[in-house]
Amino acid sequence: MKKVLVYIISDSVGESAQTIVSAVESQFYQSIELEVRRFAFVTNEDDLKFALRGALNNKAIVVATLVNHELLASAQSFAKRTGLGFVDLMSPLTQLITSQTGIESREEPGARYTMPEQKLASVAAIEFAEKYDDGKDPKGFEKADILILGISRSAKTPLSMYLAVKSYKVANLPLMPEVALPEELFNIPKEKIFGLIAKPESILEVRKARLEYLGLNEDSSYASMERIEAELRYAYEVYETVGAQLISSDKRSIEEVAAEIEEKIKGRS
């Protein structure tokens, strides 16, 4: 089965594009597999170029729902210049309606949504968590309500997504001694930063299970006690430097950990 990578770029949630992409995929049943990466709330040139360059480097097809004509023009220019596969879902019909009625579109991202404000906030927070997961873009740290730090397999991503369902905008950053910390980290108020801690034995157990699931060698340094202890020592140094509030994720449910973070957030307001 052939795999095709699709980048959805939207200045809103990207749900409309996802629906179309899923419908197209069904026309190639058992012939292709689409891997979709969604870039939501793309409302500036920097975010747009980041997504487009990623698509070009990964030989992806871009499906766009951009209502802002300047962003759309920029994306179309990039695609034409680089040969990037690009599909614009919005403007052809928008332009036909304008030409027939003489009425210009509002160019308002997400205008079709009429869901309750709380639900919309949750959807937006989930998209935010996906976009700024695993330190993908440190520029998102400043926009986040919560920044979670931790070593690999300390439950950063599931915790971020759970809090996002509760409408918190959450970014997270993996800590590795070999990787320099982004400058943006040092500009974030310490009240927003939470550092995950756990016993080395617990991390080891999770990492070995992960390697086994992936069919990889469990004897790699990634799942060695020496490596994990070194990563934890480094993490504690970072936590002290940035003033992170320590949260134990050891043998606790995501719900319990999230509840503790919420208590600390509400306690400062």
PEGI-V109209 format. One record per pair of residues at least 24 apart in sequence whose ideal C-beta (glycine too) atoms are under 10 Angstrom apart, sorted by the first residue. I is the first residue (numbers start at 0). J is the second residue. If there is no record, write none. Layout:
I_J / I_J
This chain:
0_27 / 0_29 / 0_30 / 0_31 / 0_32 / 1_27 / 1_30 / 1_31 / 1_32 / 2_31 / 2_32 / 2_33 / 2_34 / 3_27 / 3_31 / 3_32 / 3_33 / 3_34 / 3_35 / 3_58 / 3_59 / 3_60 / 3_84 / 4_32 / 4_33 / 4_34 / 4_35 / 4_36 / 4_53 / 4_54 / 4_57 / 4_58 / 4_59 / 4_60 / 4_61 / 5_33 / 5_34 / 5_35 / 5_36 / 5_37 / 5_54 / 5_59 / 5_60 / 5_61 / 5_62 / 5_84 / 5_86 / 6_34 / 6_35 / 6_36 / 6_37 / 6_38 / 6_50 / 6_51 / 6_53 / 6_54 / 6_55 / 6_57 / 6_59 / 6_60 / 6_61 / 6_62 / 6_63 / 6_83 / 6_84 / 6_85 / 7_35 / 7_36 / 7_37 / 7_38 / 7_39 / 7_41 / 7_50 / 7_59 / 7_60 / 7_61 / 7_62 / 7_63 / 7_64 / 7_88 / 8_36 / 8_37 / 8_38 / 8_39 / 8_41 / 8_46 / 8_47 / 8_50 / 8_51 / 8_53 / 8_54 / 8_61 / 8_62 / 8_63 / 8_64 / 8_65 / 8_70 / 8_71 / 8_74 / 8_85 / 9_37 / 9_38 / 9_39 / 9_40 / 9_41 / 9_42 / 9_50 / 9_62 / 9_63 / 9_64 / 9_65 / 9_66 / 9_88 / 9_89 / 9_108 / 9_109 / 9_126 / 10_38 / 10_39 / 10_40 / 10_41 / 10_42 / 10_43 / 10_46 / 10_47 / 10_63 / 10_64 / 10_65 / 10_66 / 10_67 / 10_70 / 10_71 / 10_89 / 10_106 / 10_107 / 10_108 / 10_109 / 11_39 / 11_40 / 11_41 / 11_42 / 11_64 / 11_65 / 11_66 / 11_107 / 11_108 / 11_109 / 11_110 / 11_111 / 11_112 / 11_122 / 11_123 / 11_126 / 12_37 / 12_39 / 12_40 / 12_64 / 12_108 / 12_109 / 12_111 / 12_112 / 12_119 / 12_122 / 12_123 / 12_125 / 12_126 / 13_37 / 13_38 / 13_39 / 13_40 / 13_41 / 13_62 / 13_63 / 13_64 / 13_109 / 13_126 / 14_39 / 14_64 / 14_109 / 14_111 / 14_112 / 14_122 / 14_126 / 15_62 / 15_64 / 15_88 / 15_89 / 15_109 / 15_111 / 16_61 / 16_62 / 16_63 / 16_64 / 16_65 / 16_86 / 16_88 / 16_89 / 17_62 / 17_64 / 18_88 / 19_62 / 19_64 / 19_86 / 19_88 / 20_60 / 20_62 / 20_86 / 20_88 / 23_62 / 23_86 / 33_60 / 34_59 / 35_59 / 35_62 / 36_129 / 37_62 / 37_126 / 37_129 / 37_130 / 38_63 / 38_126 / 38_129 / 38_130 / 39_64 / 39_108 / 39_109 / 39_122 / 39_123 / 39_125 / 39_126 / 39_127 / 39_129 / 39_130 / 40_108 / 40_109 / 40_123 / 40_126 / 40_127 / 40_130 / 41_65 / 41_67 / 41_70 / 41_74 / 41_108 / 41_130 / 42_67 / 42_70 / 42_108 / 43_67 / 43_70 / 44_69 / 44_70 / 44_73 / 44_74 / 45_136 / 45_138 / 46_70 / 46_130 / 46_136 / 46_138 / 46_139 / 47_71 / 47_73 / 47_74 / 47_77 / 48_73 / 48_74 / 48_77 / 49_135 / 49_136 / 49_138 / 50_74 / 50_130 / 51_77 / 51_78 / 51_81 / 51_83 / 51_85 / 52_77 / 52_81 / 52_83 / 53_135 / 54_78 / 54_81 / 54_83 / 54_84 / 54_85 / 55_81 / 55_82 / 55_83 / 55_84 / 58_83 / 58_84 / 59_83 / 59_84 / 60_84 / 60_85 / 60_86 / 61_85 / 61_86 / 61_87 / 62_86 / 62_87 / 62_88 / 63_87 / 63_88 / 63_89 / 63_90 / 64_88 / 64_89 / 64_90 / 64_108 / 64_109 / 65_89 / 65_90 / 65_106 / 65_108 / 66_90 / 66_93 / 66_104 / 66_105 / 66_106 / 66_107 / 66_108 / 66_109 / 66_110 / 67_106 / 67_107 / 67_108 / 68_93 / 68_94 / 68_103 / 68_104 / 68_106 / 69_106 / 70_106 / 70_108 / 71_106 / 116_166 / 117_165 / 117_166 / 118_166 / 119_166 / 120_163 / 120_165 / 120_166 / 120_167 / 120_168 / 121_163 / 121_164 / 121_165 / 121_166 / 121_167 / 122_163 / 122_164 / 122_166 / 123_163 / 123_166 / 123_168 / 124_159 / 124_160 / 124_162 / 124_163 / 124_164 / 124_165 / 124_166 / 124_167 / 124_168 / 124_169 / 125_159 / 125_160 / 125_162 / 125_163 / 125_164 / 125_166 / 125_168 / 125_169 / 126_163 / 126_168 / 127_159 / 127_163 / 127_166 / 127_167 / 127_168 / 127_169 / 127_170 / 128_156 / 128_158 / 128_159 / 128_160 / 128_161 / 128_162 / 128_163 / 128_164 / 128_167 / 128_168 / 128_169 / 128_170 / 128_171 / 129_156 / 129_159 / 129_160 / 129_163 / 130_168 / 130_170 / 131_159 / 131_168 / 131_169 / 131_170 / 131_171 / 131_172 / 132_156 / 132_159 / 132_160 / 132_163 / 132_169 / 132_170 / 132_171 / 132_172 / 132_173 / 133_159 / 133_170 / 133_171 / 133_172 / 133_173 / 134_170 / 134_171 / 134_172 / 134_173 / 134_174 / 134_175 / 134_178 / 134_180 / 134_181 / 134_183 / 134_184 / 135_170 / 135_171 / 135_172 / 136_170 / 136_181 / 136_183 / 137_170 / 137_172 / 137_180 / 137_181 / 137_182 / 137_183 / 137_184 / 137_186 / 137_187 / 138_170 / 138_181 / 138_183 / 139_168 / 139_169 / 139_170 / 139_171 / 139_183 / 140_170 / 140_171 / 140_172 / 140_181 / 140_183 / 140_184 / 140_185 / 140_186 / 140_187 / 140_191 / 140_192 / 141_170 / 141_183 / 141_186 / 141_187 / 141_188 / 141_191 / 142_168 / 142_170 / 143_167 / 143_168 / 143_169 / 143_170 / 143_171 / 143_187 / 143_191 / 143_192 / 144_168 / 144_169 / 144_170 / 144_191 / 144_264 / 145_169 / 145_170 / 145_171 / 145_190 / 145_191 / 145_192 / 145_193 / 145_257 / 145_260 / 145_261 / 145_263 / 145_264 / 146_170 / 146_171 / 146_172 / 146_183 / 146_184 / 146_187 / 146_188 / 146_189 / 146_191 / 146_192 / 146_193 / 146_194 / 146_241 / 146_243 / 147_171 / 147_172 / 147_173 / 147_191 / 147_192 / 147_193 / 147_194 / 147_195 / 147_243 / 147_246 / 147_248 / 147_256 / 147_260 / 148_172 / 148_173 / 148_174 / 148_180 / 148_184 / 148_192 / 148_193 / 148_194 / 148_195 / 148_234 / 148_237 / 148_238 / 148_241 / 148_243 / 148_246 / 149_173 / 149_174 / 149_193 / 149_194 / 149_195 / 149_196 / 149_197 / 149_202 / 149_230 / 149_231 / 149_234 / 149_237 / 149_238 / 149_243 / 149_246 / 149_248 / 150_174 / 150_175 / 150_176 / 150_194 / 150_195 / 150_196 / 150_197 / 150_202 / 150_206 / 150_226 / 150_227 / 150_229 / 150_230 / 150_231 / 150_233 / 150_234 / 150_237 / 151_175 / 151_202 / 151_205 / 151_206 / 151_209 / 151_221 / 151_226 / 151_227 / 151_230 / 152_197 / 152_201 / 152_202 / 152_203 / 152_204 / 152_205 / 152_206 / 152_207 / 152_208 / 152_209 / 152_221 / 152_222 / 152_227 / 152_248 / 153_194 / 153_195 / 153_196 / 153_197 / 153_201 / 153_202 / 153_205 / 153_230 / 153_231 / 153_234 / 153_246 / 153_248 / 153_249 / 154_195 / 154_197 / 154_205 / 154_246 / 154_248 / 154_249 / 154_251 / 154_252 / 154_253 / 154_256 / 155_193 / 155_195 / 155_248 / 157_248 / 157_253 / 157_256 / 157_257 / 158_193 / 158_195 / 158_246 / 158_248 / 158_253 / 158_254 / 158_256 / 158_257 / 158_260 / 159_253 / 159_257 / 160_253 / 160_257 / 161_252 / 161_253 / 161_254 / 161_256 / 161_257 / 161_258 / 161_260 / 162_193 / 162_253 / 162_256 / 162_257 / 162_260 / 162_261 / 162_264 / 164_257 / 165_257 / 165_261 / 167_257 / 167_260 / 167_261 / 167_264 / 169_193 / 169_257 / 169_260 / 171_195 / 172_237 / 173_230 / 173_234 / 174_230 / 174_231 / 174_233 / 174_234 / 174_235 / 174_236 / 174_237 / 174_238 / 175_230 / 175_233 / 175_234 / 176_226 / 176_229 / 176_230 / 176_232 / 176_233 / 176_234 / 176_236 / 176_237 / 177_230 / 177_233 / 180_237 / 180_240 / 180_241 / 184_237 / 184_240 / 184_241 / 184_243 / 185_240 / 185_241 / 186_241 / 187_241 / 187_242 / 187_243 / 188_241 / 188_242 / 188_267 / 189_238 / 189_241 / 189_242 / 189_243 / 189_244 / 190_242 / 190_244 / 190_263 / 190_264 / 190_267 / 190_268 / 191_243 / 191_244 / 191_264 / 191_267 / 192_237 / 192_238 / 192_241 / 192_242 / 192_243 / 192_244 / 193_238 / 193_243 / 193_244 / 193_245 / 193_246 / 193_256 / 193_259 / 193_260 / 193_263 / 193_264 / 194_234 / 194_235 / 194_237 / 194_238 / 194_239 / 194_241 / 194_242 / 194_243 / 194_244 / 194_245 / 194_246 / 195_234 / 195_238 / 195_243 / 195_245 / 195_246 / 195_247 / 195_248 / 195_249 / 195_256 / 195_260 / 196_231 / 196_234 / 196_235 / 196_238 / 196_243 / 196_245 / 196_246 / 196_247 / 196_248 / 196_249 / 197_227 / 197_231 / 197_234 / 197_246 / 197_247 / 197_248 / 197_249 / 197_250 / 197_251 / 198_227 / 198_231 / 198_247 / 198_249 / 198_250 / 199_224 / 199_225 / 199_226 / 199_227 / 199_228 / 199_229 / 199_230 / 199_231 / 199_249 / 200_224 / 200_227 / 200_249 / 201_227 / 201_247 / 201_248 / 201_249 / 201_250 / 201_251 / 202_226 / 202_227 / 202_228 / 202_230 / 202_231 / 202_248 / 202_249 / 203_227 / 203_228 / 204_250 / 205_248
